[in-house]
Structures are given as C-alpha cells and as structure tokens.
C-alpha cells in the first residue's frame, strides 16, 4: 500500500511574495490541504461552531475544511486575502458545509468583538476558537528589527489571540475549547525570527496559563506546534533560495503539508481529547526539541 505522503513534494521551487501574510493561489507548488487518506468525515464536530483565524489558507484552510467535513459550522477570519478566502468557502460548501467569511484585522480589539457578535448573530453559539493567524518579518540582526514590524508581529500573533479569546470566552461553556497555533521557533529559537519566536513563546505560555484558569469551567485550551510547513507565510517571508530549501533539514527530509495538520486540530476539538488541556502537539517532521 502506498504511503499517503508519498506524493508530497520534498521542496518548493524558488519563489518570493512581497506581502504578508502571503497568497496561497500564487504558490508553486500549491499547498496540499486535502488528501483522500486524511480528514475523512466522521461527524465528530456535529452541531459545533468554530472560529478560525487565518482560515483562508495554509494550515487554517486545511483545518477549516477538516472541521466542515466533521460537521462543524466554520467562521473564517482573514485579513485581506479575498481570493483565498472565497476559494476555501467554495470548497467547504462543496462538502455541504456552512462557512461564514469575516474580513478584518485581529490586532484591533473592536474587530475581534465584532467577529464574535457576527458569529453569534449568525449561528447563535461558539464552541471552538482556533487562533491561527500570524505574520513574520525576518531580520538577520536584532538592531535591524523595525519598531513597526515588532509591534505588528506582537499585535497579530499575540494580542490578536488574546483579544479574540477574551471576546469569545463569555460564550464558551463546558466541553468547548480553544486551540492556539504556536511554532517550533518558540522551542528551538530562530536567529532571523527573534520577534516572531518571542510572540510564539508568549502564546505557548498563554495556552498553559489559560488552560489552568479555565479548567474549573471544563473549557480546554491546547496548542499545535508546527515545524517547517508549506504555507503562504514562507514565500512571503524568505528569499527564493531559502524557500526552495524549506524543511530539507528535518528528519523526514521534507517540508510538511497543511493537510497533515487537520486531524490534530479535529482531535483537540473533539471529545477524543476530553482529558487534554494545557498540552501541545508537535508536528515538525522529526525535530527533537525540549518541551
């Protein structure tokens, strides 16, 4: 029997994009967000409503589609990647799923409140929050990091999840959950992503502390930790040569694909993970890290 990942490309073609957080439709090869051996429908999220930031592309797109296949109604929050968002919605609806698109900047607390208000007015409940959206601005030296980039990175990667979680919490009840997308850089560090790594470290601590805080309400908080995954953020962040080598130094010798994350997010959102909170799932191609 052929391994399900046998057709996954090991590396990408040299390429760059000039805008954060990147456009999936411009990537070559395109990220793999669906596969017949992944994200099979099982109804594990029937009647649930999920808000997913950055759900238009990359890992967020794969999670959005996986959730829809499992019966969840999906709210995709995206910045300005209209074409990617509309394509994700089209795919979800082709699977007979329900999808609401909301465009805006999660760095704005008022927008986060509006996301929750619109979700409640549309679906009358919220059960799952996936804080997934992120930006990064690599620099070779700390002194080169611009103030505006530092502030933007923290505003999107940490303050955004904080604002949206705060807005969502009054609507979550026992059995509901929050899932944060952090990064291997929070554990390994990264010499060119000092500010980005710091935001992901903060999000890791936020996950653990909030899990303890909400345990008495039986609301679970967990995190998924990606390694080198083929998402729009990569060609939007690095030069063409570095993009072409993305993931080559992992134990499995290749970059990961978004589809390889869907099942992990489904698991953490489902009753299968009812005894997990404050935990992290590391999906990184075999990197050995200190957890």
C-alpha positions in Angstrom: 0.0 0.0 0.0 1.4 3.4 -0.9 2.1 5.8 1.9 -0.3 8.7 2.0 2.6 11.2 1.9 4.4 9.6 -1.0 3.2 12.2 -3.4 4.0 15.2 -1.2 6.8 17.4 -2.7 10.0 17.4 -0.7 10.9 21.0 -1.6 9.4 24.0 -3.3 10.5 25.9 -6.3 12.5 29.1 -5.6 9.9 31.9 -5.2 9.0 35.0 -3.2 6.0 37.1 -2.5 6.1 40.8 -1.4 3.2 41.0 1.0 2.4 39.4 4.4 0.9 37.0 5.2 1.0 35.7 1.6 -1.4 34.4 -1.1 -1.9 30.7 -1.5 -3.0 30.9 -5.1 0.4 32.3 -6.1 2.4 29.4 -4.6 4.2 26.8 -6.7 3.6 24.0 -5.9 0.3 24.7 -4.2 0.0 23.5 -0.6 -1.9 20.3 -0.2 -4.9 20.9 2.0 -7.0 17.8 1.1 -6.0 14.2 0.5 -8.1 11.0 0.3 -6.2 9.5 3.2 -6.7 12.5 5.5 -9.6 14.3 7.0 -12.1 11.6 6.4 -15.6 12.6 7.5 -16.7 11.2 10.9 -19.2 13.7 12.3 -17.0 14.3 15.4 -17.8 18.0 15.4 -21.5 17.9 14.5 -23.5 20.9 15.6 -20.4 22.8 16.7 -19.4 26.3 15.6 -15.7 27.1 15.1 -14.0 30.4 14.6 -10.6 30.0 12.8 -8.3 33.0 12.2 -6.2 32.8 9.1 -8.6 30.1 8.0 -8.4 31.2 4.3 -5.1 29.5 3.5 -2.3 27.3 4.7 -2.9 25.3 8.0 -6.0 27.4 8.6 -7.5 26.3 5.3 -6.8 22.6 6.0 -8.3 23.0 9.5 -11.4 24.8 8.1 -12.1 22.1 5.6 -11.4 19.3 8.1 -13.8 20.8 10.6 -16.5 21.2 7.9 -16.1 17.6 7.0 -16.6 16.7 10.6 -19.9 18.6 10.8 -18.8 22.0 12.2 -20.1 25.3 11.0 -16.9 27.3 10.2 -16.3 31.0 10.6 -13.1 32.1 8.7 -11.5 35.3 9.9 -9.0 36.6 7.4 -7.0 39.9 6.7 -7.3 40.8 3.0 -6.7 37.6 1.1 -10.2 37.7 -0.5 -9.4 35.2 -3.3 -8.0 32.6 -0.9 -10.9 33.0 1.5 -13.6 32.7 -1.2 -11.9 29.5 -2.6 -11.9 28.0 0.9 -15.5 28.8 1.3 -16.3 27.2 -2.1 -14.5 24.0 -1.1 -16.4 23.9 2.3 -19.7 24.4 0.6 -18.9 21.7 -2.0 -18.7 19.4 1.0 -22.1 20.6 2.1 -20.6 22.6 4.9 -21.6 26.1 6.2 -19.0 28.8 6.1 -19.1 32.5 7.2 -16.3 34.8 6.0 -15.3 37.8 8.1 -12.6 40.2 6.8 -10.5 42.4 9.1 -7.6 42.8 11.4 -7.5 40.8 14.6 -4.9 43.3 16.0 -8.0 45.6 16.6 -9.9 44.5 19.7 -13.1 46.1 18.4 -12.9 43.9 15.3 -12.5 40.9 17.5 -15.6 41.8 19.4 -17.4 42.3 16.0 -16.3 38.8 14.9 -17.9 37.3 18.0 -21.0 39.4 17.6 -21.5 38.4 13.9 -20.8 34.7 14.7 -23.4 34.7 17.5 -26.0 36.5 15.3 -25.4 34.0 12.5 -25.1 30.7 14.4 -26.2 31.6 18.0 -23.2 29.7 19.5 -19.5 29.3 19.6 -17.8 26.1 20.6 -14.3 26.2 19.2 -11.7 29.0 18.7 -8.6 28.4 16.7 -6.1 31.2 17.0 -4.0 30.5 13.9 -3.3 33.8 12.0 0.3 35.1 12.1 2.9 37.4 10.4 6.6 37.4 10.5 9.4 39.8 9.3 12.8 38.1 9.3 15.9 40.1 10.0 19.5 39.0 10.4 20.2 41.2 13.4 18.2 42.5 16.3 19.2 46.0 15.6 17.5 45.8 12.1 14.1 44.9 13.5 11.9 47.9 12.8 9.6 49.2 15.6 6.6 49.0 13.3 7.4 45.4 12.4 7.9 44.4 16.1 4.6 46.0 17.1 2.7 44.4 14.1 4.1 41.0 14.9 3.0 41.1 18.5 -0.3 42.7 17.6 -1.3 39.9 15.2 0.5 36.9 16.7 -0.2 37.5 20.4 -2.6 40.5 21.1 -5.0 39.2 18.4 -5.4 35.8 20.0 -5.7 37.5 23.4 -8.4 39.9 22.2 -10.4 37.3 20.4 -10.2 34.8 23.2 -11.4 37.5 25.6 -14.3 38.3 23.4 -15.2 34.6 22.8 -15.0 33.4 26.5 -18.4 34.6 27.7 -20.0 32.3 25.0 -18.0 29.2 25.7 -19.4 26.5 28.0 -18.3 23.2 29.4 -16.8 20.9 26.7 -15.8 23.8 24.4 -12.2 24.5 23.6 -9.5 26.9 22.4 -6.6 25.8 20.2 -3.6 28.0 19.6 -1.1 27.6 16.7 2.3 28.3 18.1 5.6 27.4 16.4 8.7 25.2 16.7 10.6 28.6 16.9 9.2 29.0 20.5 11.2 25.9 21.5 14.3 26.0 19.2 14.5 29.7 18.6 15.4 31.2 15.2 18.2 33.6 14.5 16.3 35.6 12.0 12.9 35.4 13.6 13.6 36.8 17.1 10.4 38.8 17.4 8.2 36.2 15.8 9.7 33.5 18.1 9.0 35.7 21.1 5.3 36.0 20.1 5.0 32.2 19.8 6.7 31.8 23.2 4.2 34.2 24.7 1.3 32.2 23.0 2.7 29.0 24.5 2.7 30.5 28.0 -0.8 31.9 27.3 -2.0 28.4 26.4 -0.7 26.8 29.6 -1.9 29.6 31.9 -5.3 29.9 30.4 -5.7 26.2 30.5 -5.2 26.3 34.2 -7.5 29.3 34.6 -10.4 27.7 32.6 -10.1 24.1 33.9 -12.7 24.8 36.6 -15.1 25.7 33.8 -14.2 22.5 31.9 -13.1 24.6 28.9 -10.0 23.1 27.4 -7.0 25.0 26.0 -4.3 23.3 23.9 -1.8 24.2 21.2 -0.4 22.8 18.0 3.2 23.4 17.2 4.1 23.3 13.5 7.6 22.8 12.2 8.5 23.8 8.6 5.2 23.7 6.8 4.4 24.8 3.2 2.1 27.8 3.8 1.9 31.3 2.2 3.8 32.7 5.1 7.0 31.1 3.8 7.4 32.7 0.3 6.1 35.9 1.8 8.9 35.9 4.4 12.1 34.5 2.9 14.2 34.8 -0.2 13.8 32.4 -3.1 16.7 30.2 -2.2 15.7 29.7 1.4 12.2 28.9 0.3 13.5 26.2 -2.0 15.2 24.5 0.9 12.3 24.8 3.3 12.0 21.7 5.5 15.0 19.9 3.9 16.9 19.7 7.3 14.1 17.8 9.1 14.5 14.1 10.0 11.9 13.2 7.3 13.8 15.4 4.8 10.9 17.4 3.5 8.5 20.3 4.3 5.2 19.4 5.9 1.8 20.0 4.2 -1.2 21.7 5.7 -3.3 18.6 5.3 -1.1 16.8 7.8 -2.5 19.1 10.5 -6.2 18.8 10.0 -6.6 15.6 12.1 -4.7 17.1 15.0 -7.0 20.1 15.2 -10.0 17.8 14.9 -8.7 15.6 17.7 -8.2 18.5 20.0 -11.6 20.0 19.3 -13.4 16.6 19.7 -14.4 14.6 22.7 -11.5 12.3 21.9 -9.3 14.9 23.7 -11.6 15.4 26.7 -8.7 14.7 29.1 -6.2 17.1 27.5 -5.7 20.7 28.5 -2.6 22.8 28.6 -1.0 20.4 26.2 1.0 20.9 22.9 1.1 18.6 19.9 4.4 18.9 18.0 4.1 18.3 14.2 7.5 19.0 12.9 9.0 16.3 10.7 11.1 14.8 13.4 12.8 17.7 15.1 14.0 16.8 18.6 13.1 19.7 20.9 12.9 20.4 24.6 9.3 20.5 25.5 
